């Protein structure tokens, strides 16, 4: 079985997410909730919203971008 994972590029103004099964992208989503545009929501709430129906306890999430900065999560 090929590994399933979620890849996220979370910038300062936008968030882009992809659901992969191995090297195949199954679905993609985007949001204007960048780390400087959360509008009162927590990063965890935004992540849950964007990855609805993708996440389970066995699916890893890999994040890059401004989410790892001092203004990120």
N, C-alpha and C positions, 0 to 999 in steps of 0.2 A: 504494500500500500504506500502511496506517495504522500508525503507530509503535507498537511494543510496548515496555513498560517495567514496572519493579517499583517500587511505592511502599511505603515502610516508615515506620511510626510506632513508634519504639523508645523507650519510656518507661523510668522507673526500675524498674518492677515487671513490665511486660509488653511484648511485641513483637507488632505487628500488621502483616501484609504482604498486599499485593494485587497481582495480576498483571493488567495492563491491555493491551488492544489498542485504541489510540485512546481513546475515551471509554467503552468497555465493559469492565467488570470480568469477567475470565474465571474467576478463582479467588481465594479468600482463605484465609489461614492465621493462626494465632496461637500464641504461646508465652509461657510464664511466665518466660522468660529475659530479664527487663529488665536494664538496665545494672548494677543493684545486685544482681542475682540470677543471675550467670553460672555460679556453682557450679564454678569452676575451668576452665571452657571459655574459649577466646579469643573475642572478638567475631567474628572471621573464621569460626571453626568454627560458631558459632551461626547466622550469616548463611547459610553454606553448607547447614546442616541445614534451615533454614526455607525456603530457596529451591530445594531439590532439584528437579531437572527443569525449573526455570523459567529458570535463568541460562545464557547463552552469551556469547560475546565481543561480540555486537552488541546485547545488551539492557541498557540503562542501569538503574541502581538509584538511586533518589532517597530519601534518608533525612531524617527530621525527628524532633524530640523530644530527649530527654535524651542520646541518642547523641552529640550535638554539645556536650555540657557537659563540665566538667572531670572528671567521673566516667565519661564515655562513651569512645568510641573516639577 
